[in-house]
Amino acid sequence: MPMDINEKPDTAIVVVNLGTPDAPTAPAVRRYLDEFLSDRRVVSLPRWLWLPLLRGVILPLRAPKVAPKYASVWMEGGSPLAVHTRGLAVRMQEEFDGVRVLHAMRYGNPSLASVLAQLREDGVRRALVLPLYPQYSTTTTAAVGDVAARADGLQVRLLNDYHADAGWVEAVAASIRTHRERHGSGEHLLFSFHGLPQRVADAGDPYPRQCEASAAAIAAALGLSPEEWSLSYQSRFGRERWLEPATDATLDALAERGVRTLDVVAPGFAADCLETLEEVAIMLAEQFHERGGTLRYIPCLNDSPGHARALAAIARRELTAWS
């Protein structure tokens, strides 16, 4: 049920996504990437080495190249990630009576720190922070936790992950079924997750294990055999070794195997963004086309009713356990 705007609830839910530039321009992209890549959770190199390299070399070169990519997917209300995350919070609010639901970004605006501070000023006593990362990683979820831990005058509870939640798994599976009912089924289904440096996984990060568990659960819900689906990791950055198999290499291997119609879904992303729309749906689709195949990208759950209901159920269980 929607919340009466005159009510002053003492509990709030904050859904948090990674972040986005405020505009598809080089200066805005540079500001965003500076905040994102300056976080020790994201890049663990010594600050004296990394920050001069980042601000003196990488950002001046990268921001002008990345800005047109954002422009290619920009929506009327902002970047896809911003539009869908904002819409998701609105839909989730409809599932609650007497609890505020807001959205925030770990990097960029509205910042999680500012949202939590405003909640405190509004008299909210408790805030459930729900990172929109189904799979936990020290590079993402823990970075949200760093901000949540610094919130003064507010009781904060952090949800670590929901990678195997039955409601979320069914929501992803339902979106795949709907896509295939409308467009027909591809010969193979590829689960493409965001990559991670291998050293992070070697240090004990549970992310790859949770990605594997998510993909297996969704495939099982769809009734797929092991030969009908596979898993890969995208968005590699830098020269060090990242999780494998890589999505681009997997596409080549599938084409070599004779797959001509490939469905790709990215269940590690709650909302579509540059990595799904520009990297997968455009760049990787072109790569697969050059190998004689057709890549059909299945959108993220975004602000769909099924996504809102699944996350609302998760949040409701957390609030009940907290009480």
Rosetta silent file (secondary structure, phi, psi, omega in degrees, C-alpha in Angstrom):
SEQUENCE: MPMDINEKPDTAIVVVNLGTPDAPTAPAVRRYLDEFLSDRRVVSLPRWLWLPLLRGVILPLRAPKVAPKYASVWMEGGSPLAVHTRGLAVRMQEEFDGVRVLHAMRYGNPSLASVLAQLREDGVRRALVLPLYPQYSTTTTAAVGDVAARADGLQVRLLNDYHADAGWVEAVAASIRTHRERHGSGEHLLFSFHGLPQRVADAGDPYPRQCEASAAAIAAALGLSPEEWSLSYQSRFGRERWLEPATDATLDALAERGVRTLDVVAPGFAADCLETLEEVAIMLAEQFHERGGTLRYIPCLNDSPGHARALAAIARRELTAWS
SCORE:     score description
SCORE:     0.000 S_00000001
   1 L     0.000  141.837  179.834    0.000    0.000    0.000 S_00000001
   2 L   -68.654  150.595 -177.166    1.295    3.513   -0.750 S_00000001
   3 L   -87.560  137.484  174.040    2.448    5.540    2.196 S_00000001
   4 L   -66.332  127.220 -176.356    0.570    8.687    3.243 S_00000001
   5 L   -66.626  -15.736  179.342    2.967   11.599    2.677 S_00000001
   6 L   -85.030  -11.668  177.960    1.786   13.124    5.972 S_00000001
   7 L   -74.210  153.036  177.036    2.998   10.132    7.943 S_00000001
   8 L  -122.790   78.765 -177.888    6.391   10.259    9.619 S_00000001
   9 L   -67.062  153.624  179.211    7.595    6.649    9.711 S_00000001
  10 L   -99.612    3.415 -179.128   10.596    5.751   11.820 S_00000001
  11 E  -128.321  141.053  179.522   11.814    3.077    9.399 S_00000001
  12 E  -137.280  153.997  172.329   13.131    3.399    5.860 S_00000001
  13 E  -115.767  128.255  178.733   14.442    1.120    3.128 S_00000001
  14 E  -117.758  112.318  175.807   17.213    2.473    0.928 S_00000001
  15 E   -88.188  129.506 -170.954   17.917    0.598   -2.292 S_00000001
  16 E  -121.037  126.678  174.361   21.456    1.385   -3.415 S_00000001
  17 E  -109.727  175.287 -174.758   22.962    1.002   -6.864 S_00000001
  18 E   -61.893  -54.117 -178.958   26.524    1.532   -8.028 S_00000001
  19 E   138.343  175.033 -174.109   26.122    4.975   -9.529 S_00000001
  20 L  -163.452  153.164  171.852   26.205    6.961  -12.741 S_00000001
  21 L   -63.781  156.733  178.003   27.411   10.261  -14.171 S_00000001
  22 L   -77.339  -19.802 -179.049   24.949   13.144  -13.938 S_00000001
  23 L  -153.449  157.755  179.450   25.242   13.766  -17.680 S_00000001
  24 L   -85.336   53.167 -178.941   26.737   12.038  -20.745 S_00000001
  25 L  -122.082  156.593 -178.807   29.562   14.553  -20.934 S_00000001
  26 H   -59.048  -45.454  178.829   33.299   14.187  -20.432 S_00000001
  27 H   -61.159  -41.512 -179.161   33.418   16.432  -17.294 S_00000001
  28 H   -68.056  -41.435  178.211   30.510   14.570  -15.658 S_00000001
  29 H   -63.988  -38.698  179.976   31.971   11.171  -16.538 S_00000001
  30 H   -64.214  -43.357  178.961   35.341   12.261  -15.186 S_00000001
  31 H   -60.982  -43.976 -178.694   33.829   13.336  -11.845 S_00000001
  32 H   -65.213  -49.014 -178.675   31.981   10.050  -11.533 S_00000001
  33 H   -64.910  -31.716  178.018   34.940    7.859  -12.487 S_00000001
  34 H   -63.192  -46.197  179.039   37.208    9.799  -10.146 S_00000001
  35 H   -66.103  -44.576 -177.359   34.965    9.017   -7.175 S_00000001
  36 H   -64.073  -52.005 -173.944   34.418    5.418   -8.253 S_00000001
  37 H   -80.802   -6.427  175.372   38.018    4.512   -9.071 S_00000001
  38 L   -85.722  -11.373 -179.321   39.411    6.367   -6.034 S_00000001
  39 L   -72.794  129.269  178.656   37.683    3.923   -3.688 S_00000001
  40 L   -61.887  -26.055  178.109   40.140    1.458   -2.144 S_00000001
  41 L   -66.437  -30.376 -176.034   37.471   -1.235   -2.437 S_00000001
  42 L   -88.222  -47.812  177.693   37.553   -0.856   -6.219 S_00000001
  43 L  -127.553  116.978 -172.190   41.284   -0.313   -6.783 S_00000001
  44 L   -95.493    8.505  178.847   43.554   -1.424   -3.955 S_00000001
  45 L   -63.530  155.284  176.538   46.836    0.017   -5.232 S_00000001
  46 L   -55.595  137.311 -175.731   48.730    2.395   -2.894 S_00000001
  47 H   -59.253  -38.050 -177.270   47.159    5.879   -3.090 S_00000001
  48 H   -64.025  -25.779  178.816   50.499    7.596   -3.778 S_00000001
  49 H   -90.587  -45.145 -171.028   50.867    5.458   -6.890 S_00000001
  50 H   -76.313  -45.978 -172.880   47.304    5.143   -8.090 S_00000001
  51 H   -63.402  -43.887  175.863   45.769    8.606   -7.642 S_00000001
  52 H   -62.307  -37.250  177.895   48.355   10.555   -9.698 S_00000001
  53 H   -66.832  -43.769 -179.322   48.082    7.912  -12.416 S_00000001
  54 H   -61.936  -51.637 -172.775   44.288    7.979  -12.291 S_00000001
  55 H   -83.183  -23.494 -178.682   43.895   11.767  -12.362 S_00000001
  56 H   -94.086  -24.417 -174.872   46.885   12.611  -14.501 S_00000001
  57 H  -124.541  -55.371 -170.468   46.686    9.927  -17.171 S_00000001
  58 H   -68.457  -52.162 -175.874   43.657    7.610  -17.056 S_00000001
  59 H   -65.276  -43.002  177.964   40.780   10.035  -16.513 S_00000001
  60 H   -59.659  -29.976  179.886   41.889   12.660  -19.074 S_00000001
  61 H   -87.699  -40.114 -171.793   42.070    9.896  -21.681 S_00000001
  62 H   -79.350  -40.948 -175.082   39.148    7.711  -20.605 S_00000001
  63 H   -57.817  -46.516  178.413   36.423   10.257  -19.823 S_00000001
  64 H   -64.710  -25.828  178.945   36.183   11.684  -23.387 S_00000001
  65 H   -80.103  -33.952 -176.426   36.027    8.132  -24.772 S_00000001
  66 H   -81.479  -31.512 -177.029   33.392    6.901  -22.326 S_00000001
  67 H   -55.126  -45.946  177.683   31.075    9.935  -22.537 S_00000001
  68 H   -62.860  -29.369  176.925   29.810    9.095  -26.071 S_00000001
  69 H   -65.291  -43.555  175.876   29.083    5.556  -24.891 S_00000001
  70 H   -62.455  -41.731 -179.281   26.830    6.952  -22.165 S_00000001
  71 H   -59.842  -32.450 -177.236   25.223    9.286  -24.706 S_00000001
  72 H   -69.343  -19.396 -178.982   24.348    6.276  -26.886 S_00000001
  73 H  -119.255    2.087 -174.448   22.152    4.775  -24.141 S_00000001
  74 L   -62.077  144.357  179.457   21.008    7.947  -22.304 S_00000001
  75 E  -111.538  171.143 -177.683   17.291    8.279  -21.537 S_00000001
  76 L   -59.879  -37.078 -177.460   15.070   11.307  -21.117 S_00000001
  77 L   -93.986    8.943 -179.634   15.215   11.100  -17.332 S_00000001
  78 E   129.109 -161.314  178.039   18.947   10.380  -17.104 S_00000001
  79 L   -69.060  154.221  178.540   21.101    7.306  -17.495 S_00000001
  80 H   -54.329  -40.768 -179.480   19.234    3.975  -17.673 S_00000001
  81 H   -61.948  -41.719  179.848   20.652    2.960  -14.302 S_00000001
  82 H   -67.808  -45.103 -178.033   19.393    6.165  -12.680 S_00000001
  83 H   -62.818  -47.159 -176.263   15.954    5.995  -14.317 S_00000001
  84 H   -73.246  -35.168  178.207   15.344    2.342  -13.476 S_00000001
  85 H   -67.052  -42.785  176.683   16.724    2.537   -9.931 S_00000001
  86 H   -61.956  -44.459  179.086   14.533    5.535   -9.180 S_00000001
  87 H   -65.315  -34.755  178.552   11.531    3.776  -10.677 S_00000001
  88 H   -63.266  -42.884  178.459   12.256    0.607   -8.700 S_00000001
  89 H   -62.604  -38.880  178.173   12.134    2.538   -5.414 S_00000001
  90 H   -63.668  -44.788  178.984    8.802    4.066   -6.429 S_00000001
  91 H   -65.840  -38.701  178.515    7.346    0.644   -7.224 S_00000001
  92 H   -65.950  -33.810  178.657    8.680   -0.819   -3.986 S_00000001
  93 H   -58.601  -33.654  179.805    7.069    2.034   -2.035 S_00000001
  94 L   -65.229  -17.362 -178.887    3.697    0.775   -3.292 S_00000001
  95 L   -89.267   -4.148 -174.164    4.382   -2.498   -1.443 S_00000001
  96 L  -128.441  146.377  173.905    4.741   -0.842    1.976 S_00000001
  97 L  -122.009  119.900  178.494    2.553    1.084    4.371 S_00000001
  98 L    86.315    9.543  176.000    4.322    3.132    7.032 S_00000001
  99 L  -131.062  128.952  178.291    7.831    2.505    5.706 S_00000001
 100 E   -81.075  142.194  175.234    9.662    4.924    3.432 S_00000001
 101 E  -124.043  123.102 -179.986   11.463    3.549    0.378 S_00000001
 102 E  -130.150  168.759  175.122   14.174    5.640   -1.238 S_00000001
 103 E  -120.866  156.613  178.667   17.035    5.098   -3.666 S_00000001
 104 E  -152.043  167.793  177.225   20.668    6.130   -3.466 S_00000001
 105 E  -121.864  143.375  175.301   23.958    5.639   -5.288 S_00000001
 106 E   -71.006  -36.068  177.021   27.269    4.511   -3.857 S_00000001
 107 E  -128.375  134.921 -176.445   29.042    6.827   -6.292 S_00000001
 108 L    92.165 -159.058 -172.444   27.399    9.896   -7.777 S_00000001
 109 L  -120.861  147.183   -6.892   23.990   11.315   -6.899 S_00000001
 110 L   -74.287  131.714 -176.011   21.949   10.991   -4.798 S_00000001
 111 E   -70.378  148.219  178.464   24.773    9.762   -2.611 S_00000001
 112 H   -59.857  -40.710 -179.299   24.036    7.172    0.047 S_00000001
 113 H   -59.858  -43.006 -178.705   25.661    9.367    2.699 S_00000001
 114 H   -69.830  -36.597  179.028   23.358   12.295    1.877 S_00000001
 115 H   -66.244  -44.249  178.593   20.234   10.120    1.814 S_00000001
 116 H   -64.634  -38.568  178.061   21.038    8.593    5.200 S_00000001
 117 H   -64.217  -40.523  179.160   21.762   12.043    6.642 S_00000001
 118 H   -66.687  -38.178  176.882   18.424   13.353    5.369 S_00000001
 119 H   -60.858  -42.127  178.039   16.599   10.390    6.864 S_00000001
 120 H   -61.347  -43.298  179.447   18.155   11.178   10.228 S_00000001
 121 H   -64.540  -30.524 -179.388   17.068   14.816    9.903 S_00000001
 122 L   -80.845   -1.687  177.988   13.549   13.645    9.043 S_00000001
 123 L    91.118    8.883  176.342   13.335   11.695   12.284 S_00000001
 124 L   -70.645  137.620 -175.963   13.789    8.229   10.829 S_00000001
 125 L   -99.139  -37.409 -175.911   15.262    5.886   13.420 S_00000001
 126 E  -127.302  143.175  177.612   16.114    2.762   11.398 S_00000001
 127 E  -135.042  121.063  172.054   17.287    2.288    7.811 S_00000001
 128 E   -89.508  116.645  179.607   17.542   -1.016    5.982 S_00000001
 129 E   -96.429  120.068 -175.817   20.181   -0.585    3.285 S_00000001
 130 E  -116.514   94.088  176.409   19.587   -2.942    0.368 S_00000001
 131 E   -64.476  134.796 -179.289   22.471   -2.919   -2.143 S_00000001
 132 L   -83.790   49.074  174.916   21.197   -3.834   -5.599 S_00000001
 133 L  -121.050  100.848 -178.994   23.935   -6.441   -5.966 S_00000001
 134 L   -56.382  -35.874 -178.929   22.386   -9.920   -5.818 S_00000001
 135 L  -103.700  132.933 -178.507   25.856  -11.431   -5.349 S_00000001
 136 L   -74.966  140.569  168.914   28.104  -10.181   -2.535 S_00000001
 137 L  -148.757  148.176  175.124   31.571   -8.826   -3.210 S_00000001
 138 L   -65.050  -21.077 -178.653   34.034   -6.825   -1.162 S_00000001
 139 L   -83.876  -13.398 -176.997   34.330   -4.526   -4.196 S_00000001
 140 L  -125.968  -71.011 -177.328   30.622   -3.644   -4.251 S_00000001
 141 H   -59.234  -44.153 -179.525   28.475   -4.624   -1.264 S_00000001
 142 H   -64.552  -30.957  177.355   31.244   -3.962    1.243 S_00000001
 143 H   -66.563  -35.814  173.541   31.774   -0.528   -0.293 S_00000001
 144 H   -66.604  -41.088  178.824   28.127    0.262    0.458 S_00000001
 145 H   -61.207  -32.379  177.850   28.657   -1.077    3.965 S_00000001
 146 H   -59.286  -42.912 -179.960   31.540    1.354    4.478 S_00000001
 147 H   -71.682  -43.441 -179.499   29.157    4.281    4.022 S_00000001
 148 H   -59.904  -36.166 -178.359   26.369    2.703    6.051 S_00000001
 149 H   -68.526  -20.173 -178.972   28.756    2.144    8.963 S_00000001
 150 L   -93.496    3.266 -178.638   29.514    5.865    9.096 S_00000001
 151 L   -74.732  114.519 -179.054   25.868    6.919    9.443 S_00000001
 152 L   -89.073  144.899  175.286   25.550    8.742   12.778 S_00000001
 153 L    69.772   21.348 -176.691   22.341    8.877   14.767 S_00000001
 154 L  -146.666  131.307  173.559   20.693    6.165   12.721 S_00000001
 155 E   -80.517  124.491 -175.790   20.379    2.419   13.205 S_00000001
 156 E  -123.542  133.622  175.363   21.443    0.805    9.944 S_00000001
 157 E  -119.828  130.520 -177.622   21.086   -2.799    8.831 S_00000001
 158 E  -106.754  128.694  173.389   22.853   -3.944    5.658 S_00000001
 159 L   -85.626  122.321 -174.324   21.565   -6.761    3.462 S_00000001
 160 L   -76.214  -43.090 -178.589   24.612   -8.661    2.229 S_00000001
 161 L  -167.397  167.151  174.389   23.160  -10.543   -0.751 S_00000001
 162 L  -145.185   36.857 -171.102   20.114  -12.252   -2.200 S_00000001
 163 L   -65.364  -23.663 -178.526   21.788  -14.407   -4.834 S_00000001
 164 L  -118.750   12.668 -179.891   19.734  -17.523   -4.055 S_00000001
 165 L   -62.449  129.374 -173.998   16.472  -15.929   -2.929 S_00000001
 166 H   -62.620  -38.752  179.706   13.636  -17.946   -4.438 S_00000001
 167 H   -66.305  -41.742  178.175   11.509  -14.900   -5.268 S_00000001
 168 H   -67.811  -43.369  178.540   14.351  -13.129   -7.043 S_00000001
 169 H   -57.334  -45.106 -179.356   15.364  -16.294   -8.909 S_00000001
 170 H   -66.761  -35.022  178.624   11.783  -16.734  -10.138 S_00000001
 171 H   -63.549  -42.747  177.690   11.585  -13.062  -11.172 S_00000001
 172 H   -66.135  -45.514  179.736   14.676  -13.457  -13.370 S_00000001
 173 H   -60.353  -40.845  179.642   13.431  -16.776  -14.752 S_00000001
 174 H   -63.593  -37.893  179.582   10.028  -15.230  -15.516 S_00000001
 175 H   -66.320  -35.686  178.253   11.657  -12.373  -17.426 S_00000001
 176 H   -69.871  -42.465  177.735   13.579  -14.899  -19.542 S_00000001
 177 H   -59.499  -46.141 -178.655   10.432  -16.926  -20.198 S_00000001
 178 H   -60.860  -43.572  179.841    8.545  -13.794  -21.253 S_00000001
 179 H   -62.289  -42.767 -178.020   11.340  -12.729  -23.600 S_00000001
 180 H   -73.042  -30.101  175.707   11.487  -16.158  -25.198 S_00000001
 181 H   -66.363  -34.500 -177.977    7.705  -16.357  -25.550 S_00000001
 182 H   -82.153  -34.788 -171.557    7.779  -13.080  -27.458 S_00000001
 183 H  -117.793   -1.395 -175.099   10.899  -13.629  -29.555 S_00000001
 184 L    85.918  158.392 -178.065   11.397  -17.388  -29.577 S_00000001
 185 L   -88.951  135.492  173.225   14.087  -19.328  -27.739 S_00000001
 186 L   -72.957  171.801  179.589   17.706  -19.053  -28.715 S_00000001
 187 L   -74.372  -20.432 -175.669   19.855  -22.140  -29.117 S_00000001
 188 E  -152.826  149.535  176.831   21.782  -21.337  -25.946 S_00000001
 189 E  -116.047  123.997  179.835   21.424  -19.106  -22.874 S_00000001
 190 E  -110.355  125.673  173.397   24.497  -17.273  -21.575 S_00000001
 191 E   -93.225  112.221 -179.158   24.607  -15.763  -18.089 S_00000001
 192 E  -107.131  116.439  178.959   27.058  -12.854  -18.241 S_00000001
 193 E  -106.187  155.621  175.186   28.180  -11.449  -14.894 S_00000001
 194 E   -63.534  140.916 -178.307   30.421   -8.470  -14.223 S_00000001
 195 L   -77.794  174.844 -177.122   34.013   -9.550  -13.867 S_00000001
 196 L  -153.706  139.702  175.543   36.340   -9.333  -10.896 S_00000001
 197 E   -56.346  138.070 -177.494   40.139   -9.540  -10.615 S_00000001
 198 H   -59.593  -33.122 -178.583   41.122  -13.132   -9.926 S_00000001
 199 H   -63.007  -30.939  179.011   43.238  -12.054   -6.936 S_00000001
 200 H   -67.545  -43.741  176.946   40.076  -10.800   -5.186 S_00000001
 201 H   -65.218  -39.873  179.649   38.444  -14.204   -5.548 S_00000001
 202 H   -63.064  -26.011  179.403   41.682  -15.906   -4.456 S_00000001
 203 L   -81.413   -1.323  175.471   41.563  -13.817   -1.276 S_00000001
 204 L   112.029    2.732  178.713   38.222  -15.394   -0.388 S_00000001
 205 L   -60.789  129.980 -175.583   35.630  -13.155   -2.018 S_00000001
 206 L   -81.696   -0.114 -172.934   32.456  -15.288   -2.421 S_00000001
 207 H   -51.472  -53.880 -177.412   31.323  -13.482   -5.580 S_00000001
 208 H   -62.323  -36.420  178.318   32.151  -16.143   -8.204 S_00000001
 209 H   -64.934  -38.130 -179.996   30.604  -18.925   -6.112 S_00000001
 210 H   -73.158  -33.550  174.696   27.439  -16.894   -5.694 S_00000001
 211 H   -62.077  -44.796  179.188   27.320  -16.085   -9.422 S_00000001
 212 H   -61.816  -41.463  179.956   27.532  -19.798  -10.175 S_00000001
 213 H   -66.682  -39.723  178.725   24.791  -20.539   -7.646 S_00000001
 214 H   -62.809  -49.256 -178.388   22.529  -17.834   -9.101 S_00000001
 215 H   -60.819  -43.044 -179.663   22.962  -19.058  -12.665 S_00000001
 216 H   -63.724  -39.962 -179.280   22.352  -22.672  -11.667 S_00000001
 217 H   -67.423  -41.661  179.545   19.195  -21.763   -9.735 S_00000001
 218 H   -67.660  -42.245  177.864   17.769  -19.705  -12.611 S_00000001
 219 H   -61.110  -39.786  179.028   18.618  -22.432  -15.130 S_00000001
 220 H   -65.197  -40.647  178.679   16.897  -24.993  -12.899 S_00000001
 221 H   -63.706  -28.780  178.638   13.796  -22.783  -12.651 S_00000001
 222 H   -86.717   -8.399 -178.896   13.754  -22.671  -16.456 S_00000001
 223 L    72.349   30.812 -177.925   14.197  -26.432  -16.719 S_00000001
 224 L   -86.413  144.293  173.519   17.399  -26.108  -18.759 S_00000001
 225 L   -82.423  161.748 -179.920   19.877  -28.942  -19.179 S_00000001
 226 H   -56.611  -28.569 -178.768   23.604  -28.251  -18.562 S_00000001
 227 H   -77.545  -12.591 -174.535   24.202  -28.155  -22.330 S_00000001
 228 H   -94.330   -3.291 -179.351   21.643  -25.380  -22.816 S_00000001
 229 E  -149.462  161.473  175.348   23.325  -22.693  -20.745 S_00000001
 230 E  -153.714  173.111 -174.683   26.714  -21.411  -19.619 S_00000001
 231 E  -128.086  144.339  177.392   28.274  -18.663  -17.490 S_00000001
 232 E  -150.907  172.596 -178.089   30.882  -15.990  -18.247 S_00000001
 233 E  -126.328  134.034 -176.101   32.326  -12.733  -16.908 S_00000001
 234 E  -113.436 -177.828  170.128   32.434   -9.398  -18.724 S_00000001
 235 L    62.890   43.544  176.255   33.829   -5.863  -18.324 S_00000001
 236 L   -66.814  146.775 -179.258   37.500   -6.622  -17.748 S_00000001
 237 L  -141.310  131.778  179.544   39.657   -3.600  -16.912 S_00000001
 238 L    86.225 -174.435 -172.492   43.434   -3.357  -16.769 S_00000001
 239 L  -100.774  -12.427 -177.576   46.075   -5.982  -17.492 S_00000001
 240 L   -73.435  166.064 -178.483   45.796   -8.320  -14.526 S_00000001
 241 L   -72.222  135.129  177.952   44.012  -11.649  -14.713 S_00000001
 242 E  -114.880  172.972  178.738   40.240  -11.532  -14.190 S_00000001
 243 L   -56.020  144.279  179.101   37.625  -14.204  -13.582 S_00000001
 244 L  -127.419  157.384    6.461   37.186  -16.627  -16.432 S_00000001
 245 L   -79.171  148.172  177.985   35.722  -17.585  -18.784 S_00000001
 246 E   -76.476  145.986 -177.828   35.487  -14.111  -20.309 S_00000001
 247 H   -62.025  -42.564 -178.213   32.264  -13.250  -22.113 S_00000001
 248 H   -64.125  -41.138  177.871   33.974  -12.175  -25.341 S_00000001
 249 H   -67.715  -34.733  179.015   35.980  -15.412  -25.503 S_00000001
 250 H   -65.711  -38.866  177.554   32.848  -17.419  -24.670 S_00000001
 251 H   -60.534  -42.882  178.748   30.995  -15.837  -27.590 S_00000001
 252 H   -63.287  -41.546 -179.306   33.763  -16.911  -29.947 S_00000001
 253 H   -65.578  -39.603  178.755   33.703  -20.445  -28.532 S_00000001
 254 H   -67.271  -39.573  177.328   29.922  -20.703  -28.913 S_00000001
 255 H   -64.028  -40.391  178.883   30.110  -19.445  -32.487 S_00000001
 256 H   -63.662  -31.366 -179.731   32.841  -21.995  -33.202 S_00000001
 257 H   -76.430  -12.526  178.674   30.556  -24.653  -31.756 S_00000001
 258 L   105.291    3.981  177.532   27.873  -23.712  -34.240 S_00000001
 259 L   -70.521  128.284 -178.019   25.511  -21.664  -32.074 S_00000001
 260 L  -114.619  -22.671  176.651   23.817  -19.091  -34.290 S_00000001
 261 E  -125.762  112.660 -173.039   21.101  -17.660  -32.039 S_00000001
 262 E  -119.534  127.407  172.395   22.268  -16.771  -28.554 S_00000001
 263 E   -95.366  133.472  179.750   20.239  -15.344  -25.676 S_00000001
 264 E  -124.994  130.465  176.944   22.273  -13.357  -23.126 S_00000001
 265 E  -128.044  149.554 -176.556   21.063  -12.281  -19.694 S_00000001
 266 L  -124.252   76.332 -173.262   22.996  -10.377  -17.002 S_00000001
 267 L   -73.548   -2.002  174.059   21.439  -11.331  -13.636 S_00000001
 268 L   -82.694  -11.185 -179.940   24.199   -9.688  -11.611 S_00000001
 269 L  -105.266  124.059  178.241   22.837   -6.292  -12.685 S_00000001
 270 L   -74.498  -32.783 -177.800   19.589   -5.128  -11.088 S_00000001
 271 L  -134.350  146.418  178.252   19.143   -2.364  -13.661 S_00000001
 272 L   -63.464  147.019 -174.089   20.371   -1.901  -17.187 S_00000001
 273 L  -156.243 -169.729 -178.150   23.420    0.301  -17.516 S_00000001
 274 H   -57.992  -39.583 -175.916   26.416    0.980  -19.736 S_00000001
 275 H   -69.172  -24.822  178.783   27.804   -2.526  -19.154 S_00000001
 276 H   -96.307  -45.839 -173.628   24.620   -4.222  -20.333 S_00000001
 277 H   -78.980  -41.857 -178.226   23.240   -1.892  -22.989 S_00000001
 278 H   -89.851  -43.028 -176.751   26.431   -0.663  -24.641 S_00000001
 279 H   -75.012  -50.862 -176.345   28.830   -3.503  -23.901 S_00000001
 280 H   -83.126  -57.839 -171.770   26.549   -6.530  -24.306 S_00000001
 281 H   -69.200  -20.372 -179.806   23.607   -5.402  -26.432 S_00000001
 282 H  -112.264  -65.445 -173.244   25.763   -3.373  -28.851 S_00000001
 283 H   -65.205  -52.974 -177.945   29.471   -4.243  -28.774 S_00000001
 284 H   -69.655  -30.231  175.183   29.303   -7.948  -27.991 S_00000001
 285 H   -64.151  -38.986  177.195   26.281   -8.357  -30.250 S_00000001
 286 H   -66.011  -39.743  178.357   28.367   -6.924  -33.100 S_00000001
 287 H   -60.590  -45.481 -178.754   31.208   -9.316  -32.233 S_00000001
 288 H   -68.488  -34.728  177.752   28.862  -12.298  -32.350 S_00000001
 289 H   -62.684  -38.290  178.834   27.305  -11.041  -35.593 S_00000001
 290 H   -64.611  -22.932  177.403   30.750  -10.974  -37.186 S_00000001
 291 L   -92.817    9.615  175.441   31.016  -14.669  -36.340 S_00000001
 292 L    91.020   12.698 -177.460   27.752  -15.353  -38.147 S_00000001
 293 L  -118.425  174.266  177.191   25.403  -15.349  -35.174 S_00000001
 294 E  -121.694  122.296  177.933   22.639  -13.275  -33.615 S_00000001
 295 E  -100.596  122.458  177.194   22.880  -12.175  -29.973 S_00000001
 296 E  -109.678  112.232 -178.721   19.577  -11.317  -28.318 S_00000001
 297 E   -83.336  131.173  177.489   20.029   -9.422  -25.063 S_00000001
 298 E   -97.307  117.967 -174.388   17.389  -10.015  -22.370 S_00000001
 299 L   -58.255  158.093  173.935   16.914   -6.812  -20.318 S_00000001
 300 L   -65.827  172.036  178.780   17.539   -6.616  -16.588 S_00000001
 301 L   -67.477  -28.833  175.375   14.601   -6.690  -14.189 S_00000001
 302 L    51.813 -132.605 -178.077   14.840   -2.888  -13.902 S_00000001
 303 L  -104.481   33.740  179.496   11.715   -1.344  -12.325 S_00000001
 304 L   -67.463  152.458  178.237    9.373   -4.171  -13.310 S_00000001
 305 H   -57.531  -39.348 -179.981    6.552   -5.092  -10.895 S_00000001
 306 H   -63.178  -38.164  177.734    8.031   -8.570  -10.424 S_00000001
 307 H   -65.546  -45.747 -179.623   11.382   -7.110   -9.403 S_00000001
 308 H   -61.297  -42.033 -179.965    9.746   -4.710   -6.954 S_00000001
 309 H   -65.716  -41.375 -179.184    7.697   -7.496   -5.384 S_00000001
 310 H   -63.677  -46.269 -179.412   10.701   -9.788   -5.020 S_00000001
 311 H   -70.559  -33.401  177.243   12.865   -7.131   -3.364 S_00000001
 312 H   -64.311  -38.937  178.371    9.988   -5.945   -1.190 S_00000001
 313 H   -64.892  -40.891  177.040    9.550   -9.496    0.105 S_00000001
 314 H   -62.326  -47.267 -179.036   13.269   -9.690    0.890 S_00000001
 315 H   -62.948  -39.457 -179.593   13.174   -6.328    2.645 S_00000001
 316 H   -63.730  -40.525  177.150   10.073   -7.286    4.607 S_00000001
 317 H   -63.929  -40.993  179.119   11.778  -10.434    5.919 S_00000001
 318 H   -64.181  -42.336  179.549   14.822   -8.398    6.938 S_00000001
 319 H   -65.051  -38.498  178.177   12.704   -5.856    8.763 S_00000001
 320 H   -65.141  -43.273  178.146   10.809   -8.618   10.556 S_00000001
 321 H   -64.794  -36.927  179.150   14.051  -10.274   11.636 S_00000001
 322 H   -65.208  -42.194  179.821   15.404   -6.909   12.776 S_00000001
 323 L   -62.586    0.000    0.000   12.301   -6.285   14.894 S_00000001
